[in-house]
Amino acid sequence: MNRNIVGTWGSQLGNIDYAKALAALGVLESTGTHQHRASSDPNEICSALKEEIENGERTPIWRHARLHGAGLRETWTDTVHMDAAALAQGWDLLIREASHPRELPRLAVEMAKSPELYNLEELMDLLMNVDAQALMLVPPRPAERKGGIPPWHFPVRIGVPEEAKPLHDALVQIMSYVGWAPQVSALLPIGKGHDSCDALIVPPGMAGRFTSGRLARMRARFVICLDNRESWSGSWSEIYLRLIRQFGCDGAAVVGDLDMSRVEAWYMHFLRELSHDLPVHAALWTAGWRHIGLPPFILGDPELLDHLRIRSVGDQLDAQAESLGVEAPLGTIVRSRPFTSESVDAEPLAHAVRAKKEEIKENRPPRYLQTEAWRPDRSESPALALAPEKPNLLSVFIGPTAAERKDAGFPDDLIDFSKGDVSLDITLEIAGGRVSALPPQEIRHYAGPLDLQSVGKLPRFANPLGATNAESAEKDPGMYVGTATSNVKLPETGNSGLAVFVVQPLGGVAAIKGWITVSCMNRVLQSATLQAAVAADPGSGEGITLDVKRIHPGTSDCSERRPGDALLILSDLNGRLQLTLKDRKDSVNLADLTDSIDNIRAALNDAAARCDRSLPLQEQEEVRRAMIGLAANGRLICNKLEESIGGEIQNWERIQLITRETASFPIEVVYDGVPPDNMNAKLCPQWEQAMRSGACDPCPHAQSSVHICPLRFWGFSKVIERCTDHDAPDAGESPLPSRQPFGKIRSVLYGVAERAFGDQWSEQEKNAASDGLRAALAKVSQDPVRAADWNQWRAGVKPLNAAEPNLLLLIAHVQKWNYIDSLEIGRQQFLGKQQILPDVVGAPQDPKLVVLLGCSTADVMSTFASFPELWRKAGADIVCAMLAPVRGASALVMAGSIGEALSAQLTGGEPIAFGELLRNLRRDLFVNRCTEAFGLLGFGDGDWVFGG
């Protein structure tokens, strides 16, 4: 062992004492507090070391003060702490006086700082002998942090990639015979169902696959790789640096390629140390080096990793509770307890954490979306009307209010504030006015929504907005829609930051109408319509009026959610179809695509009406022609999006589409393949294989204009989550996708219109079809119940003595009855739109899936309210419905296929989010010659987890 890390300093010591002296020197020169004076008193040195490690709260970076700016070897070997033997004795005292493993020192070493000064391999090998609780390396440059990194939890959430099923099953088996483990941790398969966890464990070789290709949608605060560590440095470690950057996580570790017996020992020791309030890197070090004799290779930011522990969860909950006047002892409990027993210390704390979260939720005061208007001619108080053709200020914020509010409060009770303030995007759309968002630096003096004196100080307030290219092309000012997006921080209590917009009404506009949309991670939390008069008199009019909507409360637990790639807001606010994207100044004008949208609907109708399910699709001329029409018109829409938005649309995988008013947009039929030949195009010979596997590369026909690939339609290739602006459930508090899986299908209630069987069917054929449907649904629930009329249906959704149904399926006929759009089941048993109330859905506590198969049951062109919206408002969490008419025979087939798909998913063991399940279901239906699959839409939250 070489003793020349700091020149000849300490070379007179033995190997172990030299290592201890090096560790102490590195801590004292770690830039944690201040320059400690030289001492030969071990007690003084021990006190200085305790000050630097903050009693186990902090992981210092070894000799960071010396490394910072060091360039010459003479500078590197210079130190005031010359008594190396006293340093070693002070280190021994520090170790002996630690009353709990969490008070032991931890060390970090910068990975590639001035490598000419010392040998990293030798330094790390030396430091392994100093009884530190953890040893880690700091990356040479900070990792790029991605948005939407989940908070750390207790009980801790351990994840395993979905494709690593043998590892997952092994860990499940280990946890099954250790009673305390499920109380202090949760084991999740990460992939299609869940994509977020605290610590992700990956089997050997998988880290390399992650970094060599596109990273799966996984999020974790820490990644643990079961690979072998080759050294403390070298090119191999670049894999793990890239892994940190791709995940945007706080750190990564390599613990060794362990056989199953060692995996068991390592995993249980890791969980045990975590439950004793050790930070994740200390728990890993102890589980590896102390318990199985393998020192883990740990990379990460020590300041971030020090907070990945139980104590931080307690402190975060305490801060939230204290701001609400709730007693907050959790952090004190963690600090005062020894935490040496999982069942005595950790399990009760896990229950206390759950109880504290509920208490905080119950005591959080309501907050509301609010807005105020300010004019250039009167900045001392809010105005009731906007100044014509001049720049006005419109401020938007979220906070409590003394005014009585009857509209929906902001859904902040389920937002996780454990990582601090939550970032929200505020998008403003105004018909008949130009809009721009003031940058944060221009509102830095604006202390809050009640600080009226600051409004006039905004530097660009008086500057008029310039006309945009989109507005220049408008002949009617009222047809122009201006958009802008700002960002605010929402603390756990009080007011949010302020989003300030400059709104300049166009000439001749007497009133503005618009929308405010609040989103997080490309998911809408809340929206509101906005109206204001435009007049010379600032006191005229009724002021800014808001009509607040809740899109659906499930998205409010935003830090737990799967981030979307794009949030698209579709509206006909000004009588013209348009698409708004967050962070884009101009909306996408879809008015010139009206014909294409109508053509798509006609092609969908023909594809459904003229398809012969007894023949392969590629052999049917009518289907071929319909496919050309769908691909051609879908390509025109794709071209429009590319021209307006850019090539980024090709990278979208998960899209949330919010539709407003009567706007309709068949996004599922957007086609990003080669434009088809109008005369000769046909289905690609490899289309079935592509649809079954979900991938079509490599394909020799990928660039062919005479081959249509169904997988290039967005409905078959992307996850599309649809919501309307009115469809939030009204029936009490809804369950949340990220807090619980959808669960098992307890029972199925279904209704079928007699017309679904067709007049030409014989009684034998009807009975056979009916029996076939029941058999398919029986695979999901043992005893599905068929309702012959709506009274039987209402009785069926009540739990009573039987299991309450959570799959409600209707093969209904849609027609007007007594001048109201109605759903028919049985024979002339009609349910009007006005009757779709909670009594046809059931109790709101558990999630419900409603499947509506019939003639255009998802017709969002309805001028009052579409069926999916009404069923959602009545309490259904997910609604599947049809965009285009579906024949009775096909509806029966689709119902059976949906039942069988759910059965396979719920019994297969692998979880999947509803968004992916619906996309895969469309593929399966199309492969089974149900061309209606194009028109199968899903409304509600795409994150409900089925299976697993």
N, C-alpha and C positions, 0 to 999 in steps of 0.2 A: 504494500500500500504506500503510494507516494505521499509525502507530506510537504508539498510545494505549491499548494493552491494559492497562497498569499506569500509567495517568495519563500524566505527562510523562516517566516513567522511561525512559531509553534512547533518547529521541527524537532525540538527536544522532547516533546511529549510522546507517549505511546499512541498507538493507532486509535484506540477508542477515545482516549482523552482528547487527542487532536481533532477527531470528528466532532466531539461535543463542543470544544472551543470554537471550531469553525461555525457550528450552528448558532452558538451564542453571539459570535461576532456578526454573523449575518443578520440576526434579529435586531441587535443594537444599531446597526447601520441600515435599517430597512425603510427609512423615511416615514415611520409611523407617527411619531410624536415630535421629538426634538433630539438634538445632539446630546447624548449622555456623556458625562465626564468620565474620564478614565478612573478605574478603581481596582484595587487588589483585594477588596472585601467581597467574598462570595455572596454575602447577604445583600449588599447594595446591588450587586450585579443581578441577583435573583429578582429583587424589587423592580429593577429597570426592565428586565425581561417580561415580568408580569404586566408592567405598564404597556409594553409594546404588543403583547398578544391579547391584551384586554380580557384577561381571565378566560381565555378560550373563545372569545367572540371574533377574533381577527386572525387571518392567516397572513403573516408578513412575507414580503418578497425579499429573499436573501441578498444582503448588501446592496439593496436598490439605490440607496443614497450614493454609494461609491460607484455603482454602475452608471448612474445617470450622468452622462457627459464625460465619463472617464475615457481617456484616449491613450495615455502613456502607462507603461508598466510601473514606473516609479509612483504614479498617482495611485495605481491599483494596490500596490503593496504598502502604501502609507495609511496608518491608522493610529488613533490615540489609545486604543485598547491593546496595550503591549503585553499585559500579563495574561498570556494564554492559559496558564494553569488555573488562575483564578476564574477565568471565564468557564472553563470546564467544570469547576466546582460549583459555580453559580448555576450552571445548567443542571447539574445533579440535584441541587436544592429545588429547582423549579419542578423537576419531575417528581421528587419525593413529596413535595407539599401539595401536589394536585390531589384534591379530594374526590374527583370524579374524572373519568376519561375525557369528558368534554372540556376540562380545564388544562389538558395536556397541550403542549405547543404543536402547531402545524407549520409546515415550511413550504414555500413556493420558490422556485428558481426560474429566472428568465431564460428562455430556451436558447436564444441565439444572440444574446447581447455580448458584444466584444469577445468572440470565441478565441481570439488570440491571447486573452488574459489567463484563461484556465481551461482545463480539460473537463467538459461537462460530464463525461462518463465517470471520471474519477471522483468528481465532486458529488454526484448523485450516489455513487456506491458508498462513499464515506458517510453521507448524511443518513443513509439507511440504518446506521448503527447507533442513532442517538435517542431512541425511544420517542421520537415524535409521533403524534397521532396520525399525521398524513404527510405525504411528500408529493409535490406536484410540480408541473412545468407550466410556465406562463407562455402562451403563444407569442411569437415575435411581433405580431401586429394584432390589433383587436379584431375580433370576429364581427362580421356585419350582422346586426340583429334584425330579424324579420318581424313584421307586425304579427299580432295575434299569438305571441308566445304565452302559453297558459300559466297561471299562477301555481305555486307549490302548494300541496295539500297535505293535510293530515286527517284521516288515514292516507298514507302515501299511495299514489296510483302508479303501479308498475306495469309497463307495457311490453308486449312481445309482438314483432311483426306477424301479420296474419299468415304469411307464407312459411313462417317458422313454427308450424303446428307441433312437430315433435318436441321442441323446446317448451312451448306453451303447455302441452299436455303433461310434460315432466314436472313443471313448476306447479301446475294444478295438483298433481299427485302429492307433491311435497307438502303443499299447504293443507291438504285434506287431513293429515294426521298431526298437525301442530295447531292446537286449539286457539292460541293467541294470534296467529298470523293473519287470519281473515278479519280480525277485529282492528288491526293496526295498518292493514294494507288492502288494496284491491288489485287483482290481476286482470288485465284487459288485453284482448287481441286487438292490435292496432292496424287499421286498413280501411276496408269499405264501411265498417260500422262505426268505429271510433277512430279518430286520428290524433288524439291528444292524450298525453300522459305526463307524469312527472319524470320518471326514469325509464328509458327504453332499453331493453336488453336484446341484443342481436347476436345470432349464432356466428360461428367462424366463417369468414369470407364475405359476409353480407355487407359489411362496411365498405369493402372495395367495390361491390356492385352498386351500392348507393352513389358512390362518388364517380363512378365511371359512366353512369347514365343519368337520366332524369330522375330526381329524387321523388319517391312516392309522397303523397300528401300525408306526411306525418309531422307531428309537432311534439317536442319533448324539451324539458329544461336540461336534461342530462342524458347522454347516450353511453351505454356500457357494451363494449364489444368483447365477445368471448374468443378473441384471437390471442396468439402468442406474441409477447413483447420481444423484439429482437435486440434492442439496445435502448439507451436513453436518448438517442438522436438518430440522425440518418434520414435518407430520403423516404423510407417507409412511413415515418411519422407524418409526412405530408398528407397521407390518406386521411388521417384523423383530424388534421388541421382543416382540410377541405370539408370533412364531415361536419365539423363545428360551424363552418361558414354556411354550408348548405342548409343545415337545420336552424341556424341562427340561435343555437342553444348556448347555455352558460359553460358547458364543458363536456368532455368525453373521456372515457377510460378504456384501457385494454387490460383485461384481468387474466387472460390465459385460456387456451383451448383445453377445457376441463372434461374429464370423463364424468359419467353420471353421478358417481358417489361423491366426487369433489364438487360438482355443481350443487348437489344437495347441501353439503356442508357450507359452501360459500354463500349460497342464497339465504339460508336461514340465519347465518351470522350477519349478513348484510342487513336483512330486515330487523334483526334484533338491535344492531347498533343504531340504525335509523330511529327505532322506537325509543332509544335512550337519549334522544336529542343531540345526536352527533350530526354535523353537516354531512352532506352526501359524500364529499371526498374523504372525510375522516372515516365514515362508515365503510367505504370501499377499501381504504388502506388497512383498516383493522381486520376486516373480513378476509382480505387477501394475504397480507404479510404476517399478521399475528395468528390467524386460525388455520390457513392451509399452506403457509410458507411460500406464497408467490407474491412478490411486490407488484402491485398494479401500476401501469403507466397512466398517469392522470394529466390531462391537459385542460386548461381553463382559466377563467378570470377569477382570482381568489376572492375579490370583493363581492362578486356575484354568488360564487359557490358558498361563501360563508352564510348566506341567507337561505340556503336550501335545507331547512331543518325545522323541527317542531316549534322551537322558540319563536321563530319568525311568524309562523301561522298564528300563534297566540298573541304576539304583539300587534299584528295587523288587525285581528278581531278586537283586541282591546282598544285600539285607536278608533275603530268604527263605533264601538259601543260607547266609549267616553264622549264622543262628539254628540251622541244621542241621549246622554244622561243615564246610560245603562251601566250598572256595576260591571267592572272589567278586571277580573282577577287572573285571567288565563296566563298571561306572561309571568306574573308573580308565581303562580302555581308551578310553572315549568322550571323557573329558576330555583325555587325553594325545595323541590322534590329531588331525591337522589337519582331517580330514573335508572334503577338497576334491575327492575323486574317488569317484564312485559305485561303480565296480568295485573299486578298491583299498581303500577305507575302509568303505563301507556294506555291500557284499555279504558280506564276511567276518564283519562284525558280525551280520548277519541269521542266518548259520549258527551263530554263537556263541550267540545268543539261544535258538535252538531246542535246541542241545545243553545249555545251562544249565537250561532247563525240564525236560528229561529227567533231568538229574542231580539236580535238586531233588526231582522226583517219586520217584526211586529211593531217596533218602535220608530221605524224610519218615517219622518213626516212626508206627506205627499208633495210632490213637485209637479209643475206644469210647464208645458211649452208656452212661452210668452213672447210678445213682440211689441215694439213701440216705433213710431214714426217721428222724424225730425225734419224740419224745413230750413232752408238757408235764410229765410226771412224771419224766423222765430226759433232760435236755438235754445232759449231758456226753458222750454217745457215741451212735452210731446204734442204733436199736432193731430187733429182729427181728420184732416184731408191733406193729400200730397199736392205740392206745387206743380202746376202744369208746365211741362217741357223744361223743368229744371231739376238739377240733381238733389234728391232727397235722401236722407239716411233712414234705413230700416234696420233696427237692431233685433236680434233673435237670441233668446237665452232660455235656460231651463232652471227653474227654482221654485221655492215655496212662495205663496202669495196669501195676503190677507183678504183679497177679494173672493167672494163666493164663486166657485167654479162647478159647473155641472157636467163639463165634458171630461174626457178621459185624462187621467193623470199620466205623467210620464212613467213608463214601466222600469223604474230604477231599482225596485226592491229586489230584483234578482241579478243585477249586475254585480260582478265580483270586483271589489275595489282593493283586493289584497296586494296588488302591485302598484297601488296609488291611483291617481286620477285616470279616468278612462277617456280615451280620445274618440270624439264623435264628429262626423261630417254633417254639416247643415247645407242642404241644397235648396236654393230658391229659384222658382220659375215664375215669371211674370208675363202675362199676355198683354201686349200693348205697351211695353216699356223696356228700356235698356237696363241691364243689371251688371254690376261688377262687385266683387268682394274686396273689401279693404284688407290689405295684408296686415299681419299681426303687429308689425312695427308701427303702423299708423294708428293703432288704438291702444298703444302701450300706456298712455296717460289716462285712459278711460277706466276708472276703478271698478265700475260695475253698473248694472242697469239703473241704479238710483242716483248715480253721480251726474246730475243734470248739467252742472257747470262745465263739464269737460267736452260736451258735444261740439261746441263751436270751435274748439281748438284743433280739430282734426285737420291736418294740412291739406288734404285733397278734397275737402268737403265741397268747396265752391267750384271745383273744376268740372265742367260738363263732360259727359261720356261721349266718346266718338261713336259714329255709326259703324256697325259691323257689316261685313260683306253680305250676311244673310238678310239684314234689315234693308240694305240698299236694293235688294231684289224684290222687296215687298211693295205692292201698290196700296194695300190696305194696312195702315199702322196697327189696327186691332188684330191682324193675323200674325204679327211678329211675336215670338216668344223669346224673351231674354232669360238666360240661366247663368248661375254662378254658384260656386261651392266654397264654403269656409269651414274651418275646423275649430272646435272648442274642446276644452278639457272639463270634464264633469267630476268634481270631487264627491266624496261619499255623502256629504251634507252641504246645504247652502246652495248658492247660485253657481251655475256653470260659468265658464268664460263667455265672452260676448262675441257673437258673429255679427259683423256690421256690413251691410250692403248699401251701395249707392244705387238708387232706383230713379230713373228719369223717364216719366211718362212721355209717350210720343204725342205729336200734335193731333188734336181732335179727340183724344181719349178722355172720356168723362169719369171713368172708374177703371180700376185695375182689378183683375182677378188672378190668383196665382196659387202656388202650392209650396209648402215648406216640407221638406223630407229630412228626417233625422236617421242616419245610418251609422253602423259600426261594422267594420270589416266587410263592407259591401253587402250588408244585410240591413234591411229597413226595420227600425224599431217603432217609428211613429211618423205619421204624416198629418198635415192639416191643410184645409183650404183657407185661403186668405183673400179678403176683399177690402178695398179702401176707395173712398171717393177721391177724385182729382178736381180741385177747385182753387180759385184765387184766395178765398177766405180760409185760413188755416183752422178756423173753428167750426166750419160747416161739416156736415156728415156725421156719421156715428163712430168715427174712428176706425182703427184696424180691427176687423172681426175675424176670429179664427173658429173653424169647425174642426176639432182635433179628432183624428182617427187612430186607432191602433191596428197596425197591419196584422200582427199576431204575436201574442206575448211570448211565444217560444223563443224568439230571437233575442229577448232581453238579457239572457245570461250570456252576453256576447263573448266574454273571455274564454268560455268553454266551447265555442262554436267552431264549425269548419268554415274557414274564410272562403268567400266567393271570389271568383275572378272578375265578375262584372255585375253591376247593379244597373238594370235597364228599367226606366220608368216610361210607360206608354200612356199617352193621353191624347184626347182631342179637345184640349182646353180651349182652343180658339176655333173649334169647328173643323180642325184639320189634324189628321193623324201625324203624330211626331213621337220621337224617341229621345229621351234625355238621359245622358250619362253623367255621373258624378265627375267633377273636375273638368268638364268641357263647357266652353262658353256658349256654343250654339247647339241647339237641338238638331237632331237628324230629321229632316222633313221627309215624311213617308207618303205625302199626298200623291206623288207620281207613281206610287206602287199600289194604288187602290185597285187597278185592273188586275195586277198580278195576284193580289190577295183574293179577289173574287174568283180568278181562274184557279187558284189553289183549292178553294172550297169546292168548285165545280168538279175538279179532277178527283178530289177526295170522295165526293159523292159517287162519281162514275166508277172509281176503283172499288168502292164498296158494293155498288149495285150490280156490277157486271162481272165480278170475279166468280169463277167456278172453282169451288174448293176441292173438286175432284181431280183437277188438272194442275200440273206444275205451273207456277206463275209465269215462267219464261216461255211457256207454250201458248199463252193467251194474248191475243192481239189487243183486246180492249184494255187489259192491264198494262201492256207495253205502251200504249198511247197515253194512258193516264200517268204512267211513270215518267214519260218524256215531259208531259205538262208540269208535273210536280217538280222535276229536276230543273227544267228550264226557268220556271217562275221562281223557284227557290234560289237559283243562281243569280237571278236579277236582284233579289233582295240582298243576297250576299255581296254582290258588286256594290250596291248602294251603301252597305255598312262599311265595306273596305274603303270606299271613296271618302266617306264621312269620318270614319274612325281610324282607319289604318290597318296594317297587317296584324296588329295585336289580337284581332278577333280570332285568328287561327289558334292562339294559345289559350283561349278560354275553354275551360272544362266544366266549370260549375257556374251557372248563371241564375240570378234571381230576377224574375220579370214581374214588375208591379203594373197592373193595368188599372186605369182610372176611367170613371164615367162609363161610356159605352165602347171604349177603344178595343179593337181586336187585332191581334197580330199572330199569325201562325209561325212562331219562331221554330217550332219543331220541324218545319219543312224547309228551313234555310238549308241550301245545298252548297257545300264548299268544294265540290268536285269540278272536273272540267265541264264547261257548258256542253250539253248534249246536242248531237245532230238531230235536227227537228224531224227528219224523215227516217233515219236508219238506226237510231239508238235503240239499245235493248239492254236487258239486265246482264251484268258481268257474269261470265261462267263460274266465277269463284264467289258469287255473292253469298251463297248459303254458308260456306266455310267461314267467310269473313264475319257474318252475323253471329254465328255460333261461338267464334273465338273472341269477337270484339276487336279484331285487328285485321287489316287487309294488306299489310306490308310483309314481304315484297309481293307486288302484283304486276304482271306484265301489262295489264290494261289500265294502270293507274292514271296515265296521261292520255287515254283514248276518249275521243268524243263520241264514239259509237257504243260505249259501254257505260251503263249507269250503275254506280255502286251505292246500294241502299245505306251503307254505313257512313256515307258522306252527308246524309241528312242529319241535322243536329239532334233531332229527336231520338236517333239511334246511337249517337256518339257522345252526347253531352248530358250532364245532369242539369235539368231545368226545373226550377222551383217557381211555381206560379202563385201569386196572391192578387187579390183585388183590394181596393182601398176601403172596402166595407166589411171584409169577411172575418174580422176577429170574433172569436166565440163570445157570446154574451152570457152563456150559461155558467156563471161562477168562474172560479179560478181553474185554468187549464193546466194539465200536467206538462212537464217540460221534456223535450227530447234528450237533452244532454244529462238530465238528472236521473232518468230511468229509461230502460228499453221499452218498446211497445209491449213486450211480453207475449205470452201465449194467447192464441185465439181461444177464448173460453167457450164461446158458442157462436153460431152463425144464425142470423135471422135474414130471410130473403123473401122477396115478393116478385112474382112474374105476371106480366100482362098476358091474357089469353091470346092477344093479337100477335105475341112474339112467335107463336107456333105457326101462324099462317093459316089462311082458310083452306089452302090446298092440302094440308096435312091430314092424314087419317088419324083416327083415335089411337091406333096402334103406334103410329109415328110420334104423336104427341106424348104418349105415355113413355115411350122409349127415351125421348129427349128429356122429359121430366126426370125419369129415373137416372139418366146419365148425369144430369146436373146435380142431382142430390148425391150421387155417388162421388162426384168430384169434390163437392163441398164437405162431404163426410170425411175426406182425407184431412181436412183442416180442423173440423170439429166433429166429434163422434155422432152427434144427433142434431143436425141442422133443422131449423124450424121454418116452415113456409107459412107466410101470412096470406090469407085469401082476400083480406080487405084491410083498410087502414085502422079500424078498431082493433083487429087482431094484431096488427103491427104495433100499435101503441101499447097493448098489453104485453107484447113480446119483448119490448125494450126495457120493461121493468124487471128488476132482479128477482123479486119474490123469492120462491124457494129454489128456482133453477139458477144456473150461472147467467149473469147478465151478459148479453151478446155484445161483443166489441168489433165484430165484422158484420156490417149491414149492407146487403147487396140487393139492388133493384134492377130487374130487367123490365123497364117500364115503357109504356107508350106515352108520348108527349103530345097533347093537343089542348086546344082551348075548350073549357067546359064552363058554361055560364059566364062567358066572356073573360075568363082568367086562364093563363097558362097553367096546366095541371099535369100531374103524373098519374097515370092509370096503372093499377095492378089488378089481377083477377079479371073480372068482366064488369067494366064500367064502374070501377071503384076509384074515384078521383080524389087527389089531394092537391088543392090549389096552392099557389105560391104563398098566399097569406097564411096558410096553415102549417108551413114548415117552421115549427117551433120546437123548443127543447123536449116536448113530450114525444116527438118522433125519433129522438136521438138517445135519450136516457141520461143517467146521472153523469155529471161532468168530471168526476174525480179521476176516472181512468180514461186512457186514450181510446178513441173510436176511429175506425176506418169505414168510410161509406163509399161504395162503388155504385155509380149510376150509369147503367148501360141502356141506351135508348136513343131516340131520335134527337140528336143535337142537344143533349142534356147540359153541355158546357157552353151553350151559345152565349158568348159574351157580347153579342150584338143586341141582346135584349135591352129594351129601353128602360126597364125598371130594375130588375134584379135577376141575375142568373141563378140557376139552381145550385151550383156549387157554392156560391156566395151565401145563399140562404141556409144551406145545410151547415156551412162553417159557422155562421152566426148562431145557429141553433145548438152548437156545441160539438160538432164533428171536428176532429183534429186533422184528419186527412180525408180529402174527397177526390176520387177518380171519376172522371166524366168524359163524355164524348163530344168532340168538336163538330163532327159531321154525322149525318144519319147512319145508323147501323141496322142491318137487317136482323129480324128476330133470330134466324138460324145462326148468324154470326155472333149475336149477343150471347146465345146459349153456349157457343163454343168458347167465346172470350171469358164468360163467367167461369166455366169449367177450368180453363187454362189459368185464370187468376187464382182460383182455389188451389189447383195443383202446384202452382209456383209458390204460393204462400206456404203450403204444406211442406214442400221440399226445403224451403228456406228455414222454416221454424223447427224442422226436425234435423236439419243437416249440421247444426252446431256452429257454423261460421256466421257471424253477424254481418249485416249489410244495412246501410242507411237506405231509407225509403227512396231517395232520389236515384240511387244506383239501381235499386230493385225495380223501379218503374221503367227506367231506361232498358234494363235487361229484359223485362217483361214485354216491352214493345218489340224487341228483336225476336223473342221466342214466338210471339203471335204472328209476326210477319213471316217467319220461317214456316209456320204452320198454316200459311195461306190466308191469314186474316189481314187483308189490306187495310182494314179499319184501324190497325195499330197506329197509323200516323196520327189519328185523331184522338188517341187516348191521352188525356191530360191529367196532371196531378196538381191539386190545390192544397196548400198548407205547407207545413214544415218538412223539408227534405231530409232532416237529420234524425227522424225517428228511426231507431235501430230495431230491425227484425232479426230474429234468430240469435244464436249464441247464448 
